[in-house]
Amino acid sequence: MSKLSSSLKALIAAPYAKPNTLPASPQIRSVYEKLRQEASSKNVGVPAWLTFSTAATMTMNSPESLTELYKLATESSGDKKQAVQTAELMREVGLKCIGFNGVPRTINCLGAFRNSLPQEIISSLSTKPSRIPSEQNIQAIISRGQNLWNSIYAPFSTKLESKLADSHPDLPVHILNHEYGALFADPSHLPEGAKVGRVLTSIVAVACLRSQTGVGPQVTSHVFGLRKAYDDGSAKAEGESVVEGGEWLASDEGNMWLLKSVDSIVEALGEGKGSTFAPGMVKSKL
C-alpha cells in the first residue's frame, strides 16, 4: 500500500480543518449539573435529561464530555447495576445518533466512551448484537419502522414518503427500513437498561437536530413527533416504559426547556462559537 506524503498528512491534520474530537470544556460539568437540578425540580427523570444530554454531546463530537456526563449520572449511587444500565442507555442513544449525525461521530464517541469506563463496567456491558437482519425478522423490522414513521408524521406520513421518493426513489426506502426500522425503533431484545423507547427516541432526534443547526424543519417535525407520542398513545403502548416528565416535555413549556437545555450544552462545548457539526473552515491569515 502506498504511503501518504508528509505534506498530505499535514493537510489532513491542518488545525483549521478541525480534525480532532472536541475536548470537554471547563464548564461542561457545571452545565450538566445545572440541567440535572433543573430536571429534578421539574419532575423530569434521569433517563430523559441523560438522553438529551448524551445526544447533544454526541452531536458536538466530545467523547471527554460523555465521560463527565456518565460520572455525574452515576457517582452518587454506588450501585454497579445502575452504573451498567446507565452506560447501556448512553451507548444505545449514541447508536441512534447515527441516523441524525452520521456514523463517524458515533464511532469517535462510543469508542472513547467505552475506553473511559471502569473495567468492571466494561466487562459487564452487552457484547451480543441485536439488529442483525434475517429472513425470520426482516418483516418485523419493516413493520416497526413503518409504525414509528406513522406515529411521528401522521397524518402526513404517506405524503412525506411520496415527497421523499420524488427526490430519490430509494430515499424513503432507506429512511423507513434502515433508519426507522433497523435503528430508531427498538429491537425486541436489548440488554437491561438499553431500551430507549418511543418518547426518548423523539428526544434524541430533537437534541441531535437542534445541536446541528441548519435543520429547523426537521427540529419542528420531531418536536411534533414527541407530542404525538402522547397524542396517539404510543408512549403508553405495550412494552413502553413510563418516561418520568415525558408528558411535560411534550408541552410548549417542556419543549422550550428541552431546546434551551440543548442550547446550553452547545454553548458550553462550543465555547460561544456554536455547533461543531458544520461550522466551516477558516484559515488563519498568512
C-alpha positions in Angstrom: 0.0 0.0 0.0 1.3 3.4 -0.9 2.2 5.8 1.9 0.8 9.3 2.4 3.2 12.0 1.8 4.1 14.2 4.8 2.5 17.2 3.1 -0.8 15.3 2.6 -0.7 14.2 6.2 -0.2 17.8 7.3 -3.1 18.9 5.2 -5.4 16.3 6.6 -4.4 17.3 10.2 -4.5 21.1 9.5 -5.9 22.9 12.6 -8.3 24.9 10.5 -9.9 21.7 9.3 -10.7 20.8 12.9 -9.7 17.1 12.5 -10.0 16.1 16.2 -12.8 15.4 18.6 -13.8 18.2 20.9 -12.3 18.3 24.4 -14.5 18.7 27.4 -14.8 22.4 28.2 -14.0 23.5 31.8 -17.6 24.5 32.4 -19.4 21.4 30.9 -19.6 19.6 34.2 -21.4 22.5 35.8 -23.8 22.8 32.8 -24.7 19.1 33.2 -25.2 19.6 36.9 -27.5 22.5 36.4 -29.5 20.5 33.9 -29.8 17.7 36.4 -31.0 20.1 39.1 -33.5 21.8 36.8 -34.8 18.4 35.6 -35.3 17.3 39.2 -37.2 20.5 40.0 -39.5 19.9 37.0 -40.0 16.2 37.8 -38.1 15.1 34.7 -36.4 11.8 35.4 -32.8 10.8 34.8 -33.5 8.9 31.6 -34.9 12.0 29.9 -32.2 14.5 30.8 -29.5 12.0 30.4 -30.8 11.1 26.9 -30.9 14.6 25.5 -27.6 15.5 27.2 -25.9 12.4 25.6 -27.4 13.1 22.2 -26.3 16.8 22.2 -22.8 15.8 23.4 -22.6 13.2 20.6 -23.5 15.7 18.0 -20.8 18.1 19.3 -18.3 15.2 19.0 -17.0 15.4 22.5 -16.2 12.0 24.0 -14.5 13.5 27.0 -17.7 15.3 27.9 -19.6 12.0 27.7 -17.3 10.7 30.3 -18.1 13.7 32.6 -21.8 13.1 32.0 -21.6 9.5 32.9 -19.6 10.2 36.1 -22.2 12.8 37.1 -25.1 10.4 36.4 -23.6 7.5 38.4 -21.3 8.9 41.1 -23.9 9.3 43.9 -25.5 5.8 43.8 -22.5 3.5 44.1 -24.7 0.8 42.5 -22.9 -1.2 39.9 -26.1 -2.5 38.3 -27.3 1.1 37.9 -23.9 2.2 36.5 -24.0 -0.6 33.9 -27.6 0.3 32.9 -26.6 4.0 32.6 -23.7 3.1 30.2 -26.0 0.8 28.2 -28.6 3.6 27.8 -25.9 6.1 26.7 -24.5 3.6 24.2 -27.9 3.0 22.7 -28.6 6.7 22.5 -25.3 7.1 20.8 -26.1 4.4 18.3 -29.4 6.1 17.4 -27.5 9.3 16.8 -26.1 7.7 13.6 -29.5 8.4 11.9 -29.1 12.1 12.6 -25.3 12.8 12.8 -23.9 10.0 10.6 -21.6 7.1 11.5 -18.2 8.9 12.2 -19.2 10.8 15.3 -20.8 7.8 16.8 -17.6 5.8 16.1 -15.5 8.5 17.7 -17.6 9.0 20.8 -18.7 5.5 21.6 -15.2 4.1 21.2 -13.6 6.7 23.5 -16.6 6.4 25.9 -16.1 2.7 26.4 -12.4 3.1 26.9 -13.0 5.7 29.7 -15.3 3.4 31.7 -14.1 1.4 34.7 -13.0 -2.1 33.7 -15.7 -3.7 35.9 -18.4 -1.8 33.9 -16.8 -2.6 30.6 -16.8 -6.3 31.4 -20.5 -6.1 32.3 -21.6 -4.5 29.0 -23.6 -6.5 26.5 -21.5 -7.9 23.6 -24.4 -9.5 21.7 -25.7 -7.6 18.7 -29.5 -7.1 18.5 -30.0 -5.8 15.0 -28.7 -8.5 12.6 -31.4 -8.8 9.9 -32.5 -12.3 8.8 -35.3 -14.0 6.9 -37.0 -14.5 10.2 -37.0 -10.9 11.4 -37.0 -8.7 8.3 -40.7 -8.2 8.2 -40.8 -7.3 11.9 -38.1 -4.7 11.2 -40.0 -3.2 8.3 -43.2 -3.1 10.4 -41.5 -1.4 13.3 -40.1 1.2 11.0 -43.5 1.9 9.4 -45.3 2.1 12.7 -42.8 4.5 14.2 -42.8 6.6 11.0 -46.6 6.8 11.1 -46.6 7.7 14.7 -44.2 10.6 14.2 -45.6 12.0 10.9 -49.3 11.2 10.8 -51.5 12.5 9.2 -48.8 13.4 6.6 -46.7 10.2 6.7 -47.8 8.9 3.3 -47.5 12.4 1.7 -44.0 12.8 3.1 -42.9 9.4 1.8 -44.1 10.4 -1.7 -42.2 13.7 -1.4 -39.0 11.9 -0.4 -39.4 9.5 -3.3 -39.6 12.4 -5.7 -36.1 13.4 -4.6 -34.8 9.8 -5.0 -36.9 6.6 -5.2 -34.7 4.9 -2.6 -34.7 7.8 -0.1 -37.9 6.7 1.7 -36.9 3.1 1.3 -33.6 3.7 3.2 -35.1 6.0 5.8 -38.1 3.8 6.8 -36.4 0.4 6.7 -32.8 1.1 7.7 -33.2 4.2 9.9 -36.6 3.9 11.4 -37.0 0.1 11.3 -33.5 -1.2 12.0 -32.1 1.7 14.1 -34.7 4.1 15.7 -37.3 1.5 16.6 -36.0 -0.6 19.5 -35.4 -4.3 18.6 -37.3 -6.9 20.6 -34.3 -7.9 22.7 -32.0 -5.4 24.3 -29.8 -5.6 27.4 -31.3 -4.3 30.6 -31.2 -0.5 30.7 -30.6 -0.1 27.0 -34.2 0.3 25.8 -34.8 3.9 24.6 -38.4 3.7 23.6 -40.8 5.9 21.7 -40.6 9.1 23.8 -36.8 9.1 24.3 -36.2 8.4 20.7 -38.0 11.6 19.8 -35.9 13.4 22.4 -32.8 12.0 20.8 -34.0 13.4 17.4 -34.7 16.9 18.8 -31.4 17.1 20.7 -29.3 16.0 17.7 -31.0 18.2 15.2 -31.0 21.3 17.4 -27.3 20.8 18.1 -26.5 20.6 14.4 -28.2 23.9 13.4 -29.4 24.4 9.8 -32.2 21.9 10.0 -35.1 23.8 11.5 -37.8 22.0 9.6 -36.6 18.6 11.0 -36.5 20.0 14.5 -40.1 21.1 14.1 -41.1 17.7 12.8 -39.6 15.9 15.7 -40.9 18.3 18.3 -44.3 17.4 16.8 -43.2 13.7 16.9 -42.6 14.0 20.6 -46.0 15.4 21.2 -47.7 12.8 19.0 -46.2 10.0 21.2 -48.8 11.1 23.8 -51.5 12.2 21.4 -51.7 8.8 19.7 -51.0 6.7 22.8 -47.7 5.2 21.5 -45.9 6.5 24.6 -48.1 4.1 26.6 -48.1 1.2 24.2 -47.3 -2.3 25.3 -43.6 -2.7 26.1 -43.0 1.1 26.6 -41.7 2.3 29.9 -43.1 5.4 31.5 -40.8 8.3 31.0 -40.8 10.5 34.1 -41.5 14.1 32.9 -42.1 12.9 29.3 -45.6 14.3 29.0 -44.4 17.7 30.3 -41.5 17.7 27.9 -44.2 17.2 25.1 -45.9 20.5 26.2 -45.0 24.0 25.0 -43.1 24.8 28.2 -41.4 21.4 28.2 -40.4 21.8 24.5 -38.8 25.2 25.2 -36.9 23.9 28.2 -35.6 20.9 26.2 -34.4 23.2 23.4 -32.8 25.7 25.7 -31.1 22.9 27.6 -29.6 21.5 24.4 -28.5 25.1 23.5 -26.7 25.4 26.9 -24.7 22.2 26.1 -23.8 23.5 22.6 -22.8 26.9 24.1 -20.6 25.3 26.7 -18.8 22.9 24.4 -18.6 25.3 21.5 -17.3 28.0 23.9 -19.6 30.5 22.4 -18.8 29.6 18.8 -21.8 27.4 18.3 -22.2 23.9 17.0 -19.2 21.9 15.8 -21.3 20.0 13.3 -20.5 22.1 10.3 -19.0 25.4 11.5 -17.0 26.0 8.4 -13.2 26.0 7.9 -11.5 29.3 8.5 -7.8 29.5 7.6 -5.7 31.9 9.6 -4.3 34.8 7.6 -0.7 34.5 6.4 
